[in-house]
Amino acid sequence: LLFIVGTVSCTLFLAVNGLYSASDDVIELTPTNFNKEVIQSESLWLVEFYAPWCGHCQRLTPEWKKAATALKGVVKVGAVDADKHQSLGGQYGVRGFPTIKIFGANKNKAEDYQGGRTSEAIVDAALSALRSLVKERLSGRSGGYSSGRQSRESGGGDKKDVIELTDDSFDKNVINSDDVWMVEFYAPWCGHCKNLEPEWAAAATEVKEQTKGKVKLAAVDATVNQMLASRYGIRGFPTIKIFQKGEDPVDYDGGRTRSDIISRALDLFSDNAPPPELLEIISEDVLKSTCDAHQLCIISVLPHILDTGASGRNSYLDVMLKMAEKYKKKMWGWLWTEAGAQSDLESSLGIGGFGYPAMAAVNARKMKFALLKGSFSEQGINEFLRELSVGRGSTAPVGGGAFPKIHTVEPWDGKDGELPVEDDIDLSDVDLDDLGKDEL
């Protein structure tokens, strides 16, 4: 048993660390070295945020290595295992893999790379960004990281995205808001507050962009707004509290750096974000794109519409949506199909014939799946997914070792099904009495 466990652990270790090695020209970045290597650097950086299990990332790896070798000494090329270092991925709003960002003159405002995935396209984009960076320096518009450092040291920092709140404005802005608020209570004379100010300001701008304004950073001068300070029992400075609609405020007790604050804000955002989309498998593209982009795709096969009607089907879809909401931080894909519509897929997952509704969780990278053995209910599915999320549960290889042919079908129109219309039979010329005699 020990041998087996050791083998599994070793295999996982190799898989996790398999995309880049010390011999590559790609610089492996982690929360420990990211600030020093990238943020404090005068160089232009291209950084890939990846997950070792992601098929698109695996396909990008040789191109990324080739680009890194070509750009050596000109542009820095790095990679972050964002599956392992989720806080770092979260800090930069990474929602899918691979995500590539360009860190130019202003390291606090990384740009998304949207170009091609070939080494040529990556190198072209890097050189174009480098040209822009040099032109900015030539015109005196940017001094790279050092100018940012000076503004922070002089107590500067653009506070445009920090919302100042008062006794009069607090309730109407915060208490009934659908957004999440992180509120700093400060005193102008407090040294710790002054240290926090540029970090809070930088985080406010980043969080506003990453959450599209759904998480807001605010500040209250507690020496002036004493009613608020008293209401929330502010005893020391700075005190940061988190306000969410319908909940009592809670203290923020995390780190005071920009990255710590952003990381917590993005966690709060994902807690309040909508669940992942639940898609019907109407084509091969829907299945492939969903299962390739996520570590697991959860596939449900629901009874035929004539067996359940619209209300019955919607009740099953509601259960799936609730589970997608509950497990949304796992970043899994969620799919469904009607019994018989994708019979080849059912067979490859061992579903056909054992009753509907049914559910399988598929790892498309390993082409393995696990079947829901319990009830298709919130409780049954929750137990199934909880076991999977901690690496337990029995799995089997997908039949044939690959997804079978997927049929293109019309999406469900949301209505009850209709039986096929049969031709009317005209009985007007038939002598029913004669038919009776013949039978006798």
PAZALO-235689 format. One record per residue (C-alpha): x, y negated, z. Coordinates in steps of 0.02 Angstrom, whole numbers, plus 50000, padded with zeros to 5 digits. Layout:
ATOM     px     py     pz
ATOM      X      Y      Z
...
END
This chain:
ATOM     px     py     pz
ATOM  50000  50000  50000
ATOM  50141  49880  50044
ATOM  50219  49915  49875
ATOM  50058  49873  49784
ATOM  50031  49711  49880
ATOM  50212  49661  49847
ATOM  50191  49694  49662
ATOM  50033  49590  49652
ATOM  50113  49445  49745
ATOM  50267  49453  49634
ATOM  50161  49455  49477
ATOM  50061  49305  49535
ATOM  50220  49213  49580
ATOM  50291  49242  49407
ATOM  50129  49188  49326
ATOM  50119  49029  49428
ATOM  50297  48978  49392
ATOM  50306  49047  49216
ATOM  50283  48892  49105
ATOM  50444  48795  49140
ATOM  50612  48838  49217
ATOM  50768  48744  49273
ATOM  50852  48783  49105
ATOM  50722  48681  49009
ATOM  50738  48495  48975
ATOM  50565  48473  49051
ATOM  50581  48402  49228
ATOM  50470  48494  49353
ATOM  50378  48364  49458
ATOM  50300  48389  49631
ATOM  50225  48276  49766
ATOM  50398  48275  49846
ATOM  50494  48204  49699
ATOM  50360  48117  49593
ATOM  50375  47945  49673
ATOM  50566  47943  49663
ATOM  50581  48019  49489
ATOM  50435  47933  49400
ATOM  50362  47785  49496
ATOM  50530  47709  49549
ATOM  50609  47743  49379
ATOM  50651  47613  49247
ATOM  50627  47748  49114
ATOM  50474  47785  49010
ATOM  50397  47952  49062
ATOM  50282  48076  48977
ATOM  50203  48189  49107
ATOM  50098  48344  49074
ATOM  49978  48401  49211
ATOM  49947  48587  49182
ATOM  49881  48748  49259
ATOM  49979  48908  49228
ATOM  49819  49006  49189
ATOM  49758  48882  49057
ATOM  49771  48949  48879
ATOM  49788  48775  48801
ATOM  49933  48738  48920
ATOM  50021  48899  48874
ATOM  50007  48854  48690
ATOM  50074  48679  48723
ATOM  50227  48740  48823
ATOM  50348  48777  48677
ATOM  50301  48611  48593
ATOM  50323  48516  48756
ATOM  50496  48596  48782
ATOM  50546  48554  48604
ATOM  50491  48373  48626
ATOM  50586  48361  48792
ATOM  50747  48421  48708
ATOM  50726  48298  48563
ATOM  50693  48151  48682
ATOM  50832  48195  48804
ATOM  50923  48037  48860
ATOM  50790  47928  48776
ATOM  50623  47965  48861
ATOM  50596  48072  49017
ATOM  50477  48220  48994
ATOM  50402  48302  49148
ATOM  50271  48429  49201
ATOM  50161  48447  49356
ATOM  50081  48613  49404
ATOM  49918  48527  49451
ATOM  49839  48693  49503
ATOM  49973  48709  49637
ATOM  49984  48522  49676
ATOM  49800  48473  49668
ATOM  49828  48313  49769
ATOM  49947  48247  49636
ATOM  49827  48292  49495
ATOM  49683  48215  49593
ATOM  49781  48054  49619
ATOM  49787  48029  49431
ATOM  49608  48087  49398
ATOM  49655  48250  49313
ATOM  49491  48341  49275
ATOM  49548  48465  49142
ATOM  49706  48546  49075
ATOM  49822  48501  48999
ATOM  49813  48313  49035
ATOM  49958  48208  48970
ATOM  49996  48034  49039
ATOM  50121  47902  48985
ATOM  50204  47804  49126
ATOM  50273  47645  49047
ATOM  50321  47473  49115
ATOM  50182  47470  49245
ATOM  50200  47637  49331
ATOM  50039  47604  49429
ATOM  49937  47606  49267
ATOM  49973  47766  49173
ATOM  49899  47783  48999
ATOM  49812  47940  48936
ATOM  49894  48023  48787
ATOM  49760  48074  48661
ATOM  49871  48126  48515
ATOM  49912  48293  48436
ATOM  49987  48440  48529
ATOM  50138  48467  48415
ATOM  50314  48417  48463
ATOM  50319  48295  48315
ATOM  50160  48206  48373
ATOM  50222  48198  48552
ATOM  50391  48126  48500
ATOM  50307  47996  48387
ATOM  50196  47939  48530
ATOM  50344  47929  48649
ATOM  50446  47823  48528
ATOM  50296  47710  48495
ATOM  50271  47684  48682
ATOM  50458  47653  48703
ATOM  50454  47521  48566
ATOM  50310  47431  48656
ATOM  50403  47439  48822
ATOM  50562  47363  48747
ATOM  50463  47226  48658
ATOM  50376  47181  48822
ATOM  50545  47166  48909
ATOM  50612  47060  48766
ATOM  50465  46939  48780
ATOM  50486  46932  48969
ATOM  50311  46998  49001
ATOM  50369  47145  49105
ATOM  50518  47183  49213
ATOM  50477  47366  49238
ATOM  50465  47437  49413
ATOM  50579  47307  49492
ATOM  50454  47165  49465
ATOM  50319  47271  49546
ATOM  50435  47304  49691
ATOM  50468  47118  49715
ATOM  50284  47076  49719
ATOM  50254  47208  49852
ATOM  50401  47150  49957
ATOM  50342  46970  49951
ATOM  50175  47026  50021
ATOM  50089  47004  49854
ATOM  49984  47133  49766
ATOM  49827  47094  49667
ATOM  49677  47110  49783
ATOM  49548  47080  49645
ATOM  49467  47251  49670
ATOM  49457  47246  49861
ATOM  49282  47187  49908
ATOM  49281  47065  50055
ATOM  49132  47100  50169
ATOM  49056  46994  50308
ATOM  48924  47010  50444
ATOM  48799  46938  50320
ATOM  48845  47039  50165
ATOM  48887  47208  50241
ATOM  48717  47292  50256
ATOM  48648  47246  50085
ATOM  48809  47301  50000
ATOM  48855  47457  50098
ATOM  48714  47534  50200
ATOM  48588  47564  50059
ATOM  48716  47594  49923
ATOM  48722  47755  49822
ATOM  48910  47731  49808
ATOM  49042  47787  49934
ATOM  49128  47646  50030
ATOM  49299  47650  50114
ATOM  49305  47497  50227
ATOM  49462  47429  50312
ATOM  49434  47327  50470
ATOM  49587  47215  50493
ATOM  49656  47068  50590
ATOM  49759  46936  50496
ATOM  49895  46936  50630
ATOM  49917  47127  50630
ATOM  50082  47191  50559
ATOM  50015  47363  50513
ATOM  49873  47278  50418
ATOM  49999  47175  50319
ATOM  50094  47334  50275
ATOM  49933  47417  50220
ATOM  49872  47269  50115
ATOM  49970  47301  49953
ATOM  49936  47489  49964
ATOM  49749  47458  49990
ATOM  49746  47334  49845
ATOM  49836  47450  49724
ATOM  49726  47597  49777
ATOM  49568  47492  49753
ATOM  49611  47460  49571
ATOM  49657  47640  49535
ATOM  49503  47710  49625
ATOM  49387  47590  49535
ATOM  49455  47652  49367
ATOM  49459  47837  49411
ATOM  49283  47843  49488
ATOM  49204  47713  49373
ATOM  49161  47609  49526
ATOM  49074  47751  49620
ATOM  49198  47739  49764
ATOM  49230  47562  49826
ATOM  49369  47496  49937
ATOM  49324  47349  50048
ATOM  49397  47244  50189
ATOM  49321  47158  50341
ATOM  49413  47027  50443
ATOM  49361  47093  50613
ATOM  49419  46935  50705
ATOM  49291  46832  50609
ATOM  49152  46962  50586
ATOM  49140  47015  50768
ATOM  48961  47080  50753
ATOM  49021  47216  50632
ATOM  49175  47252  50736
ATOM  49065  47276  50889
ATOM  48935  47382  50799
ATOM  49067  47506  50738
ATOM  49171  47505  50898
ATOM  49330  47437  50818
ATOM  49467  47445  50950
ATOM  49627  47435  50848
ATOM  49689  47375  50679
ATOM  49684  47428  50544
ATOM  49535  47546  50564
ATOM  49466  47625  50406
ATOM  49291  47699  50400
ATOM  49201  47795  50264
ATOM  49018  47756  50229
ATOM  48905  47872  50129
ATOM  48718  47853  50104
ATOM  48615  47945  50234
ATOM  48766  47991  50341
ATOM  48847  47917  50495
ATOM  49012  47829  50458
ATOM  49169  47933  50488
ATOM  49347  47877  50526
ATOM  49479  47894  50391
ATOM  49630  47969  50476
ATOM  49739  48006  50325
ATOM  49902  47928  50269
ATOM  49920  47742  50232
ATOM  50006  47752  50064
ATOM  49920  47713  49900
ATOM  49929  47896  49847
ATOM  49853  47957  50012
ATOM  49709  47835  49998
ATOM  49677  47875  49814
ATOM  49682  48062  49849
ATOM  49549  48047  49985
ATOM  49442  47932  49877
ATOM  49445  48057  49733
ATOM  49397  48198  49853
ATOM  49248  48093  49909
ATOM  49206  48060  49727
ATOM  49210  48245  49680
ATOM  49101  48284  49832
ATOM  48972  48163  49764
ATOM  49001  48196  49578
ATOM  48869  48288  49476
ATOM  48890  48477  49458
ATOM  48971  48547  49301
ATOM  48861  48567  49148
ATOM  48762  48729  49130
ATOM  48771  48777  48945
ATOM  48673  48902  48843
ATOM  48782  49017  48736
ATOM  48715  48967  48566
ATOM  48878  48989  48471
ATOM  49053  49061  48484
ATOM  49124  48886  48509
ATOM  49022  48858  48669
ATOM  49086  49020  48745
ATOM  49269  49000  48691
ATOM  49289  48817  48735
ATOM  49210  48841  48907
ATOM  49303  49000  48953
ATOM  49471  48940  48885
ATOM  49464  48776  48981
ATOM  49421  48850  49152
ATOM  49500  48978  49266
ATOM  49334  49071  49276
ATOM  49175  49059  49176
ATOM  49016  49117  49261
ATOM  48899  49197  49134
ATOM  48717  49237  49174
ATOM  48604  49344  49065
ATOM  48423  49296  49100
ATOM  48267  49398  49059
ATOM  48181  49372  48892
ATOM  48068  49218  48891
ATOM  47914  49330  48865
ATOM  47954  49417  49029
ATOM  47970  49259  49135
ATOM  47893  49112  49045
ATOM  47969  48938  49061
ATOM  47937  48922  49249
ATOM  48022  49088  49288
ATOM  48172  49046  49180
ATOM  48188  48873  49257
ATOM  48189  48948  49431
ATOM  48340  49056  49382
ATOM  48426  48905  49303
ATOM  48394  48805  49463
ATOM  48483  48938  49566
ATOM  48632  48928  49447
ATOM  48636  48739  49456
ATOM  48635  48745  49646
ATOM  48783  48864  49645
ATOM  48874  48758  49515
ATOM  48852  48610  49633
ATOM  48913  48709  49783
ATOM  49070  48772  49694
ATOM  49103  48620  49583
ATOM  49275  48587  49659
ATOM  49331  48755  49588
ATOM  49313  48681  49412
ATOM  49231  48839  49342
ATOM  49130  48845  49181
ATOM  48945  48893  49188
ATOM  48853  48980  49046
ATOM  48691  49075  49016
ATOM  48607  49175  48878
ATOM  48443  49268  48853
ATOM  48438  49457  48866
ATOM  48467  49532  48694
ATOM  48527  49370  48613
ATOM  48711  49416  48636
ATOM  48699  49605  48651
ATOM  48884  49632  48605
ATOM  48937  49516  48744
ATOM  48822  49606  48867
ATOM  48899  49773  48820
ATOM  49077  49708  48841
ATOM  49031  49650  49017
ATOM  48940  49809  49063
ATOM  48775  49716  49084
ATOM  48659  49788  48953
ATOM  48533  49909  49025
ATOM  48556  49883  49211
ATOM  48422  49750  49231
ATOM  48403  49563  49215
ATOM  48445  49435  49275
ATOM  48630  49482  49282
ATOM  48790  49384  49313
ATOM  48974  49409  49272
ATOM  49125  49303  49317
ATOM  49254  49311  49177
ATOM  49439  49268  49180
ATOM  49471  49237  48995
ATOM  49661  49231  49018
ATOM  49668  49406  49091
ATOM  49511  49465  48999
ATOM  49443  49536  49161
ATOM  49272  49516  49239
ATOM  49178  49548  49400
ATOM  48992  49587  49409
ATOM  48863  49522  49531
ATOM  48805  49677  49626
ATOM  48689  49588  49748
ATOM  48528  49493  49715
ATOM  48517  49350  49589
ATOM  48477  49226  49728
ATOM  48568  49084  49814
ATOM  48624  49202  49952
ATOM  48675  49345  49836
ATOM  48769  49235  49713
ATOM  48851  49135  49854
ATOM  48922  49295  49930
ATOM  48983  49351  49758
ATOM  49069  49186  49719
ATOM  49141  49168  49894
ATOM  49226  49338  49877
ATOM  49295  49288  49707
ATOM  49359  49120  49772
ATOM  49468  49208  49901
ATOM  49531  49336  49775
ATOM  49423  49483  49829
ATOM  49298  49587  49732
ATOM  49323  49727  49606
ATOM  49361  49682  49426
ATOM  49361  49777  49261
ATOM  49436  49738  49090
ATOM  49321  49658  48962
ATOM  49266  49792  48839
ATOM  49379  49791  48686
ATOM  49504  49675  48772
ATOM  49430  49519  48693
ATOM  49265  49428  48678
ATOM  49155  49513  48547
ATOM  49067  49425  48404
ATOM  48950  49290  48467
ATOM  48791  49259  48368
ATOM  48736  49082  48328
ATOM  48560  49061  48398
ATOM  48434  48922  48416
ATOM  48440  48839  48588
ATOM  48293  48870  48703
ATOM  48160  48735  48677
ATOM  48107  48736  48860
ATOM  47937  48812  48820
ATOM  47851  48977  48857
ATOM  47884  49109  48725
ATOM  47755  49158  48596
ATOM  47716  49334  48536
ATOM  47741  49356  48348
ATOM  47582  49319  48252
ATOM  47506  49476  48174
ATOM  47405  49472  48012
ATOM  47217  49467  48042
ATOM  47128  49626  47984
ATOM  46964  49599  47893
ATOM  46840  49731  47954
ATOM  46689  49662  47862
ATOM  46691  49798  47727
ATOM  46723  49944  47844
ATOM  46574  50052  47894
ATOM  46612  50082  48078
ATOM  46477  50218  48088
ATOM  46561  50317  47950
ATOM  46730  50301  48040
ATOM  46651  50378  48193
ATOM  46581  50526  48095
ATOM  46749  50563  48014
ATOM  46831  50573  48183
ATOM  46700  50696  48242
END
